[in-house]
Amino acid sequence: MNDTTERNLPIREAARLMGKSDQFVRLGLQRGAFPFGTAVKVSSKYTYYISPKKFYEYIGREESTE
C-alpha cells in the first residue's frame, strides 16, 4: 500500500493538481460536492480531510509517490 493512502492530502496540493483555487476545493468539500474528502465545522472554522487514494481516482491519475 502506498503511504499516501494513509495521510491527508493538503488543500493547496489538491487545488494545484485540479488547476483550481484553494477556495474552490474548500467550498466543494464544505458542500459535499466531491467524493474524495470532507469538511467538518469545528467551532467557527472548518477542518478538511482529503483521502489521497480517492482524490487521485477522482482526477484519473496515479497516486503521487513523493
HTML snippet that shows the backbone in 3Dmol.js (N, CA, C, O; Angstrom):
<script src="https://3Dmol.org/build/3Dmol-min.js"></script>
<div id="view" style="width:600px;height:400px;position:relative"></div>
<script>
const pdb = `
ATOM      1  N   MET A   1       0.849  -1.187   0.000  1.00  0.00           N
ATOM      2  CA  MET A   1       0.000   0.000   0.000  1.00  0.00           C
ATOM      3  C   MET A   1       0.885   1.238   0.000  1.00  0.00           C
ATOM      4  O   MET A   1       1.848   1.319   0.763  1.00  0.00           O
ATOM      5  N   ASN A   2       0.564   2.183  -0.841  1.00  0.00           N
ATOM      6  CA  ASN A   2       1.312   3.427  -0.940  1.00  0.00           C
ATOM      7  C   ASN A   2       1.074   4.259   0.319  1.00  0.00           C
ATOM      8  O   ASN A   2      -0.052   4.337   0.809  1.00  0.00           O
ATOM      9  N   ASP A   3       2.132   4.879   0.842  1.00  0.00           N
ATOM     10  CA  ASP A   3       1.969   5.638   2.082  1.00  0.00           C
ATOM     11  C   ASP A   3       1.060   6.846   1.917  1.00  0.00           C
ATOM     12  O   ASP A   3       0.579   7.370   2.922  1.00  0.00           O
ATOM     13  N   THR A   4       0.798   7.316   0.689  1.00  0.00           N
ATOM     14  CA  THR A   4      -0.099   8.461   0.516  1.00  0.00           C
ATOM     15  C   THR A   4      -1.534   8.105   0.860  1.00  0.00           C
ATOM     16  O   THR A   4      -2.343   9.005   1.086  1.00  0.00           O
ATOM     17  N   THR A   5      -1.880   6.823   0.907  1.00  0.00           N
ATOM     18  CA  THR A   5      -3.240   6.437   1.267  1.00  0.00           C
ATOM     19  C   THR A   5      -3.472   6.579   2.764  1.00  0.00           C
ATOM     20  O   THR A   5      -4.608   6.490   3.230  1.00  0.00           O
ATOM     21  N   GLU A   6      -2.400   6.799   3.521  1.00  0.00           N
ATOM     22  CA  GLU A   6      -2.504   6.858   4.969  1.00  0.00           C
ATOM     23  C   GLU A   6      -2.544   8.280   5.520  1.00  0.00           C
ATOM     24  O   GLU A   6      -2.684   8.464   6.729  1.00  0.00           O
ATOM     25  N   ARG A   7      -2.425   9.273   4.670  1.00  0.00           N
ATOM     26  CA  ARG A   7      -2.367  10.637   5.189  1.00  0.00           C
ATOM     27  C   ARG A   7      -3.358  11.544   4.457  1.00  0.00           C
ATOM     28  O   ARG A   7      -3.994  11.154   3.479  1.00  0.00           O
ATOM     29  N   ASN A   8      -3.455  12.735   4.960  1.00  0.00           N
ATOM     30  CA  ASN A   8      -4.329  13.747   4.386  1.00  0.00           C
ATOM     31  C   ASN A   8      -3.598  14.471   3.253  1.00  0.00           C
ATOM     32  O   ASN A   8      -2.434  14.842   3.403  1.00  0.00           O
ATOM     33  N   LEU A   9      -4.274  14.671   2.129  1.00  0.00           N
ATOM     34  CA  LEU A   9      -3.711  15.466   1.033  1.00  0.00           C
ATOM     35  C   LEU A   9      -4.041  16.926   1.317  1.00  0.00           C
ATOM     36  O   LEU A   9      -5.211  17.254   1.512  1.00  0.00           O
ATOM     37  N   PRO A  10      -3.053  17.811   1.345  1.00  0.00           N
ATOM     38  CA  PRO A  10      -3.322  19.223   1.643  1.00  0.00           C
ATOM     39  C   PRO A  10      -4.217  19.881   0.584  1.00  0.00           C
ATOM     40  O   PRO A  10      -4.157  19.537  -0.596  1.00  0.00           O
ATOM     41  N   ILE A  11      -5.032  20.816   1.023  1.00  0.00           N
ATOM     42  CA  ILE A  11      -5.915  21.574   0.131  1.00  0.00           C
ATOM     43  C   ILE A  11      -5.114  22.191  -1.012  1.00  0.00           C
ATOM     44  O   ILE A  11      -5.507  22.093  -2.175  1.00  0.00           O
ATOM     45  N   ARG A  12      -4.017  22.812  -0.686  1.00  0.00           N
ATOM     46  CA  ARG A  12      -3.203  23.505  -1.696  1.00  0.00           C
ATOM     47  C   ARG A  12      -2.744  22.546  -2.797  1.00  0.00           C
ATOM     48  O   ARG A  12      -2.775  22.900  -3.976  1.00  0.00           O
ATOM     49  N   GLU A  13      -2.321  21.341  -2.425  1.00  0.00           N
ATOM     50  CA  GLU A  13      -1.865  20.355  -3.407  1.00  0.00           C
ATOM     51  C   GLU A  13      -3.030  19.866  -4.268  1.00  0.00           C
ATOM     52  O   GLU A  13      -2.892  19.728  -5.483  1.00  0.00           O
ATOM     53  N   ALA A  14      -4.171  19.605  -3.638  1.00  0.00           N
ATOM     54  CA  ALA A  14      -5.352  19.165  -4.391  1.00  0.00           C
ATOM     55  C   ALA A  14      -5.770  20.241  -5.391  1.00  0.00           C
ATOM     56  O   ALA A  14      -6.083  19.936  -6.542  1.00  0.00           O
ATOM     57  N   ALA A  15      -5.774  21.487  -4.955  1.00  0.00           N
ATOM     58  CA  ALA A  15      -6.154  22.593  -5.838  1.00  0.00           C
ATOM     59  C   ALA A  15      -5.183  22.706  -7.010  1.00  0.00           C
ATOM     60  O   ALA A  15      -5.604  22.901  -8.150  1.00  0.00           O
ATOM     61  N   ARG A  16      -3.907  22.586  -6.736  1.00  0.00           N
ATOM     62  CA  ARG A  16      -2.893  22.672  -7.796  1.00  0.00           C
ATOM     63  C   ARG A  16      -3.101  21.566  -8.828  1.00  0.00           C
ATOM     64  O   ARG A  16      -3.063  21.821 -10.032  1.00  0.00           O
ATOM     65  N   LEU A  17      -3.318  20.348  -8.359  1.00  0.00           N
ATOM     66  CA  LEU A  17      -3.499  19.217  -9.268  1.00  0.00           C
ATOM     67  C   LEU A  17      -4.788  19.331 -10.088  1.00  0.00           C
ATOM     68  O   LEU A  17      -4.865  18.816 -11.204  1.00  0.00           O
ATOM     69  N   MET A  18      -5.793  20.001  -9.534  1.00  0.00           N
ATOM     70  CA  MET A  18      -7.058  20.183 -10.247  1.00  0.00           C
ATOM     71  C   MET A  18      -7.036  21.427 -11.139  1.00  0.00           C
ATOM     72  O   MET A  18      -7.923  21.604 -11.974  1.00  0.00           O
ATOM     73  N   GLY A  19      -6.042  22.278 -10.969  1.00  0.00           N
ATOM     74  CA  GLY A  19      -5.999  23.531 -11.719  1.00  0.00           C
ATOM     75  C   GLY A  19      -7.041  24.518 -11.238  1.00  0.00           C
ATOM     76  O   GLY A  19      -7.554  25.325 -12.013  1.00  0.00           O
ATOM     77  N   LYS A  20      -7.351  24.451  -9.945  1.00  0.00           N
ATOM     78  CA  LYS A  20      -8.368  25.311  -9.338  1.00  0.00           C
ATOM     79  C   LYS A  20      -7.776  26.037  -8.142  1.00  0.00           C
ATOM     80  O   LYS A  20      -6.640  25.774  -7.749  1.00  0.00           O
ATOM     81  N   SER A  21      -8.541  26.944  -7.567  1.00  0.00           N
ATOM     82  CA  SER A  21      -8.077  27.679  -6.389  1.00  0.00           C
ATOM     83  C   SER A  21      -8.301  26.860  -5.118  1.00  0.00           C
ATOM     84  O   SER A  21      -9.106  25.928  -5.090  1.00  0.00           O
ATOM     85  N   ASP A  22      -7.575  27.230  -4.079  1.00  0.00           N
ATOM     86  CA  ASP A  22      -7.776  26.597  -2.771  1.00  0.00           C
ATOM     87  C   ASP A  22      -9.228  26.752  -2.327  1.00  0.00           C
ATOM     88  O   ASP A  22      -9.833  25.819  -1.799  1.00  0.00           O
ATOM     89  N   GLN A  23      -9.776  27.951  -2.551  1.00  0.00           N
ATOM     90  CA  GLN A  23     -11.152  28.237  -2.141  1.00  0.00           C
ATOM     91  C   GLN A  23     -12.152  27.337  -2.857  1.00  0.00           C
ATOM     92  O   GLN A  23     -13.134  26.905  -2.253  1.00  0.00           O
ATOM     93  N   PHE A  24     -11.919  27.052  -4.129  1.00  0.00           N
ATOM     94  CA  PHE A  24     -12.787  26.152  -4.899  1.00  0.00           C
ATOM     95  C   PHE A  24     -12.848  24.782  -4.223  1.00  0.00           C
ATOM     96  O   PHE A  24     -13.926  24.209  -4.062  1.00  0.00           O
ATOM     97  N   VAL A  25     -11.703  24.271  -3.836  1.00  0.00           N
ATOM     98  CA  VAL A  25     -11.649  22.953  -3.189  1.00  0.00           C
ATOM     99  C   VAL A  25     -12.319  23.016  -1.815  1.00  0.00           C
ATOM    100  O   VAL A  25     -13.086  22.121  -1.461  1.00  0.00           O
ATOM    101  N   ARG A  26     -12.038  24.061  -1.044  1.00  0.00           N
ATOM    102  CA  ARG A  26     -12.657  24.195   0.285  1.00  0.00           C
ATOM    103  C   ARG A  26     -14.183  24.232   0.197  1.00  0.00           C
ATOM    104  O   ARG A  26     -14.877  23.517   0.921  1.00  0.00           O
ATOM    105  N   LEU A  27     -14.689  25.071  -0.698  1.00  0.00           N
ATOM    106  CA  LEU A  27     -16.147  25.185  -0.831  1.00  0.00           C
ATOM    107  C   LEU A  27     -16.774  23.884  -1.332  1.00  0.00           C
ATOM    108  O   LEU A  27     -17.848  23.491  -0.876  1.00  0.00           O
ATOM    109  N   GLY A  28     -16.103  23.225  -2.264  1.00  0.00           N
ATOM    110  CA  GLY A  28     -16.605  21.940  -2.759  1.00  0.00           C
ATOM    111  C   GLY A  28     -16.693  20.905  -1.652  1.00  0.00           C
ATOM    112  O   GLY A  28     -17.654  20.140  -1.587  1.00  0.00           O
ATOM    113  N   LEU A  29     -15.691  20.880  -0.782  1.00  0.00           N
ATOM    114  CA  LEU A  29     -15.708  19.944   0.346  1.00  0.00           C
ATOM    115  C   LEU A  29     -16.796  20.328   1.357  1.00  0.00           C
ATOM    116  O   LEU A  29     -17.491  19.459   1.883  1.00  0.00           O
ATOM    117  N   GLN A  30     -16.940  21.617   1.625  1.00  0.00           N
ATOM    118  CA  GLN A  30     -17.973  22.072   2.553  1.00  0.00           C
ATOM    119  C   GLN A  30     -19.367  21.712   2.057  1.00  0.00           C
ATOM    120  O   GLN A  30     -20.244  21.390   2.859  1.00  0.00           O
ATOM    121  N   ARG A  31     -19.581  21.762   0.754  1.00  0.00           N
ATOM    122  CA  ARG A  31     -20.903  21.498   0.169  1.00  0.00           C
ATOM    123  C   ARG A  31     -21.130  20.031  -0.192  1.00  0.00           C
ATOM    124  O   ARG A  31     -22.197  19.667  -0.688  1.00  0.00           O
ATOM    125  N   GLY A  32     -20.133  19.196   0.055  1.00  0.00           N
ATOM    126  CA  GLY A  32     -20.276  17.774  -0.245  1.00  0.00           C
ATOM    127  C   GLY A  32     -20.251  17.453  -1.729  1.00  0.00           C
ATOM    128  O   GLY A  32     -20.784  16.429  -2.155  1.00  0.00           O
ATOM    129  N   ALA A  33     -19.629  18.331  -2.523  1.00  0.00           N
ATOM    130  CA  ALA A  33     -19.607  18.170  -3.974  1.00  0.00           C
ATOM    131  C   ALA A  33     -18.560  17.176  -4.455  1.00  0.00           C
ATOM    132  O   ALA A  33     -18.638  16.701  -5.588  1.00  0.00           O
ATOM    133  N   PHE A  34     -17.585  16.853  -3.616  1.00  0.00           N
ATOM    134  CA  PHE A  34     -16.511  15.958  -4.014  1.00  0.00           C
ATOM    135  C   PHE A  34     -16.567  14.651  -3.220  1.00  0.00           C
ATOM    136  O   PHE A  34     -16.830  14.663  -2.018  1.00  0.00           O
ATOM    137  N   PRO A  35     -16.319  13.523  -3.896  1.00  0.00           N
ATOM    138  CA  PRO A  35     -16.359  12.231  -3.217  1.00  0.00           C
ATOM    139  C   PRO A  35     -15.046  11.852  -2.540  1.00  0.00           C
ATOM    140  O   PRO A  35     -14.928  10.748  -2.007  1.00  0.00           O
ATOM    141  N   PHE A  36     -14.062  12.739  -2.551  1.00  0.00           N
ATOM    142  CA  PHE A  36     -12.726  12.368  -2.056  1.00  0.00           C
ATOM    143  C   PHE A  36     -12.379  12.941  -0.687  1.00  0.00           C
ATOM    144  O   PHE A  36     -11.281  12.696  -0.188  1.00  0.00           O
ATOM    145  N   GLY A  37     -13.271  13.686  -0.076  1.00  0.00           N
ATOM    146  CA  GLY A  37     -12.939  14.267   1.213  1.00  0.00           C
ATOM    147  C   GLY A  37     -14.143  14.849   1.911  1.00  0.00           C
ATOM    148  O   GLY A  37     -15.284  14.711   1.471  1.00  0.00           O
ATOM    149  N   THR A  38     -13.845  15.507   3.019  1.00  0.00           N
ATOM    150  CA  THR A  38     -14.912  16.073   3.826  1.00  0.00           C
ATOM    151  C   THR A  38     -14.441  17.347   4.518  1.00  0.00           C
ATOM    152  O   THR A  38     -13.244  17.581   4.689  1.00  0.00           O
ATOM    153  N   ALA A  39     -15.403  18.148   4.904  1.00  0.00           N
ATOM    154  CA  ALA A  39     -15.140  19.354   5.686  1.00  0.00           C
ATOM    155  C   ALA A  39     -16.001  19.265   6.935  1.00  0.00           C
ATOM    156  O   ALA A  39     -17.191  18.956   6.865  1.00  0.00           O
ATOM    157  N   VAL A  40     -15.390  19.538   8.072  1.00  0.00           N
ATOM    158  CA  VAL A  40     -16.110  19.493   9.344  1.00  0.00           C
ATOM    159  C   VAL A  40     -15.941  20.843  10.022  1.00  0.00           C
ATOM    160  O   VAL A  40     -14.827  21.337  10.191  1.00  0.00           O
ATOM    161  N   LYS A  41     -17.064  21.425  10.405  1.00  0.00           N
ATOM    162  CA  LYS A  41     -17.014  22.716  11.091  1.00  0.00           C
ATOM    163  C   LYS A  41     -16.726  22.472  12.570  1.00  0.00           C
ATOM    164  O   LYS A  41     -17.476  21.792  13.271  1.00  0.00           O
ATOM    165  N   VAL A  42     -15.624  23.046  13.014  1.00  0.00           N
ATOM    166  CA  VAL A  42     -15.210  22.948  14.406  1.00  0.00           C
ATOM    167  C   VAL A  42     -15.213  24.366  14.946  1.00  0.00           C
ATOM    168  O   VAL A  42     -14.382  25.193  14.571  1.00  0.00           O
ATOM    169  N   SER A  43     -16.162  24.635  15.833  1.00  0.00           N
ATOM    170  CA  SER A  43     -16.379  25.980  16.341  1.00  0.00           C
ATOM    171  C   SER A  43     -16.796  26.855  15.161  1.00  0.00           C
ATOM    172  O   SER A  43     -17.824  26.582  14.542  1.00  0.00           O
ATOM    173  N   SER A  44     -16.042  27.886  14.835  1.00  0.00           N
ATOM    174  CA  SER A  44     -16.433  28.755  13.724  1.00  0.00           C
ATOM    175  C   SER A  44     -15.583  28.513  12.469  1.00  0.00           C
ATOM    176  O   SER A  44     -15.751  29.204  11.464  1.00  0.00           O
ATOM    177  N   LYS A  45     -14.673  27.537  12.526  1.00  0.00           N
ATOM    178  CA  LYS A  45     -13.795  27.250  11.393  1.00  0.00           C
ATOM    179  C   LYS A  45     -14.007  25.821  10.908  1.00  0.00           C
ATOM    180  O   LYS A  45     -14.499  24.960  11.637  1.00  0.00           O
ATOM    181  N   TYR A  46     -13.619  25.595   9.653  1.00  0.00           N
ATOM    182  CA  TYR A  46     -13.687  24.256   9.076  1.00  0.00           C
ATOM    183  C   TYR A  46     -12.320  23.586   9.147  1.00  0.00           C
ATOM    184  O   TYR A  46     -11.281  24.243   9.084  1.00  0.00           O
ATOM    185  N   THR A  47     -12.346  22.281   9.279  1.00  0.00           N
ATOM    186  CA  THR A  47     -11.153  21.462   9.131  1.00  0.00           C
ATOM    187  C   THR A  47     -11.444  20.500   7.989  1.00  0.00           C
ATOM    188  O   THR A  47     -12.586  20.075   7.811  1.00  0.00           O
ATOM    189  N   TYR A  48     -10.426  20.155   7.219  1.00  0.00           N
ATOM    190  CA  TYR A  48     -10.624  19.390   5.987  1.00  0.00           C
ATOM    191  C   TYR A  48      -9.823  18.110   5.991  1.00  0.00           C
ATOM    192  O   TYR A  48      -8.729  18.036   6.550  1.00  0.00           O
ATOM    193  N   TYR A  49     -10.392  17.108   5.356  1.00  0.00           N
ATOM    194  CA  TYR A  49      -9.664  15.860   5.121  1.00  0.00           C
ATOM    195  C   TYR A  49      -9.862  15.471   3.664  1.00  0.00           C
ATOM    196  O   TYR A  49     -10.992  15.436   3.177  1.00  0.00           O
ATOM    197  N   ILE A  50      -8.771  15.181   2.969  1.00  0.00           N
ATOM    198  CA  ILE A  50      -8.819  14.682   1.595  1.00  0.00           C
ATOM    199  C   ILE A  50      -8.079  13.352   1.570  1.00  0.00           C
ATOM    200  O   ILE A  50      -6.898  13.279   1.908  1.00  0.00           O
ATOM    201  N   SER A  51      -8.781  12.309   1.170  1.00  0.00           N
ATOM    202  CA  SER A  51      -8.173  10.992   1.013  1.00  0.00           C
ATOM    203  C   SER A  51      -7.336  10.998  -0.261  1.00  0.00           C
ATOM    204  O   SER A  51      -7.884  11.166  -1.350  1.00  0.00           O
ATOM    205  N   PRO A  52      -6.026  10.818  -0.150  1.00  0.00           N
ATOM    206  CA  PRO A  52      -5.206  10.806  -1.368  1.00  0.00           C
ATOM    207  C   PRO A  52      -5.664   9.746  -2.375  1.00  0.00           C
ATOM    208  O   PRO A  52      -5.727  10.021  -3.573  1.00  0.00           O
ATOM    209  N   LYS A  53      -5.979   8.552  -1.904  1.00  0.00           N
ATOM    210  CA  LYS A  53      -6.403   7.471  -2.803  1.00  0.00           C
ATOM    211  C   LYS A  53      -7.657   7.867  -3.578  1.00  0.00           C
ATOM    212  O   LYS A  53      -7.703   7.725  -4.800  1.00  0.00           O
ATOM    213  N   LYS A  54      -8.671   8.362  -2.875  1.00  0.00           N
ATOM    214  CA  LYS A  54      -9.919   8.763  -3.536  1.00  0.00           C
ATOM    215  C   LYS A  54      -9.716   9.977  -4.432  1.00  0.00           C
ATOM    216  O   LYS A  54     -10.334  10.082  -5.492  1.00  0.00           O
ATOM    217  N   PHE A  55      -8.846  10.900  -4.004  1.00  0.00           N
ATOM    218  CA  PHE A  55      -8.594  12.089  -4.811  1.00  0.00           C
ATOM    219  C   PHE A  55      -7.967  11.715  -6.153  1.00  0.00           C
ATOM    220  O   PHE A  55      -8.433  12.154  -7.204  1.00  0.00           O
ATOM    221  N   TYR A  56      -6.917  10.907  -6.113  1.00  0.00           N
ATOM    222  CA  TYR A  56      -6.244  10.530  -7.360  1.00  0.00           C
ATOM    223  C   TYR A  56      -7.158   9.709  -8.265  1.00  0.00           C
ATOM    224  O   TYR A  56      -7.077   9.825  -9.488  1.00  0.00           O
ATOM    225  N   GLU A  57      -8.018   8.888  -7.690  1.00  0.00           N
ATOM    226  CA  GLU A  57      -9.001   8.164  -8.502  1.00  0.00           C
ATOM    227  C   GLU A  57      -9.946   9.159  -9.177  1.00  0.00           C
ATOM    228  O   GLU A  57     -10.273   9.007 -10.354  1.00  0.00           O
ATOM    229  N   TYR A  58     -10.382  10.170  -8.438  1.00  0.00           N
ATOM    230  CA  TYR A  58     -11.321  11.170  -8.941  1.00  0.00           C
ATOM    231  C   TYR A  58     -10.740  11.949 -10.123  1.00  0.00           C
ATOM    232  O   TYR A  58     -11.429  12.196 -11.112  1.00  0.00           O
ATOM    233  N   ILE A  59      -9.469  12.331 -10.009  1.00  0.00           N
ATOM    234  CA  ILE A  59      -8.876  13.117 -11.097  1.00  0.00           C
ATOM    235  C   ILE A  59      -8.291  12.226 -12.198  1.00  0.00           C
ATOM    236  O   ILE A  59      -7.811  12.727 -13.214  1.00  0.00           O
ATOM    237  N   GLY A  60      -8.332  10.913 -11.994  1.00  0.00           N
ATOM    238  CA  GLY A  60      -7.879   9.990 -13.028  1.00  0.00           C
ATOM    239  C   GLY A  60      -6.369   9.930 -13.198  1.00  0.00           C
ATOM    240  O   GLY A  60      -5.861   9.771 -14.308  1.00  0.00           O
ATOM    241  N   ARG A  61      -5.664  10.060 -12.088  1.00  0.00           N
ATOM    242  CA  ARG A  61      -4.191   9.993 -12.116  1.00  0.00           C
ATOM    243  C   ARG A  61      -3.704   8.985 -11.112  1.00  0.00           C
ATOM    244  O   ARG A  61      -4.409   8.630 -10.167  1.00  0.00           O
ATOM    245  N   GLU A  62      -2.492   8.529 -11.326  1.00  0.00           N
ATOM    246  CA  GLU A  62      -1.844   7.646 -10.358  1.00  0.00           C
ATOM    247  C   GLU A  62      -1.475   8.459  -9.114  1.00  0.00           C
ATOM    248  O   GLU A  62      -1.209   9.658  -9.191  1.00  0.00           O
ATOM    249  N   GLU A  63      -1.467   7.776  -7.973  1.00  0.00           N
ATOM    250  CA  GLU A  63      -1.068   8.448  -6.744  1.00  0.00           C
ATOM    251  C   GLU A  63       0.368   8.895  -6.830  1.00  0.00           C
ATOM    252  O   GLU A  63       1.206   8.242  -7.452  1.00  0.00           O
ATOM    253  N   SER A  64       0.639  10.010  -6.199  1.00  0.00           N
ATOM    254  CA  SER A  64       1.995  10.519  -6.137  1.00  0.00           C
ATOM    255  C   SER A  64       2.838   9.598  -5.265  1.00  0.00           C
ATOM    256  O   SER A  64       2.356   9.090  -4.252  1.00  0.00           O
ATOM    257  N   THR A  65       4.070   9.385  -5.642  1.00  0.00           N
ATOM    258  CA  THR A  65       4.970   8.553  -4.843  1.00  0.00           C
ATOM    259  C   THR A  65       6.015   9.398  -4.126  1.00  0.00           C
ATOM    260  O   THR A  65       7.029   8.874  -3.663  1.00  0.00           O
ATOM    261  N   GLU A  66       5.775  10.688  -4.033  1.00  0.00           N
ATOM    262  CA  GLU A  66       6.712  11.613  -3.373  1.00  0.00           C
ATOM    263  C   GLU A  66       6.811  11.334  -1.911  1.00  0.00           C
ATOM    264  O   GLU A  66       7.552  12.015  -1.202  1.00  0.00           O
TER     265      GLU A  66
END
`;
const viewer = $3Dmol.createViewer("view");
viewer.addModel(pdb, "pdb");
viewer.setStyle({}, {cartoon: {color: "spectrum"}});
viewer.zoomTo();
viewer.render();
</script>
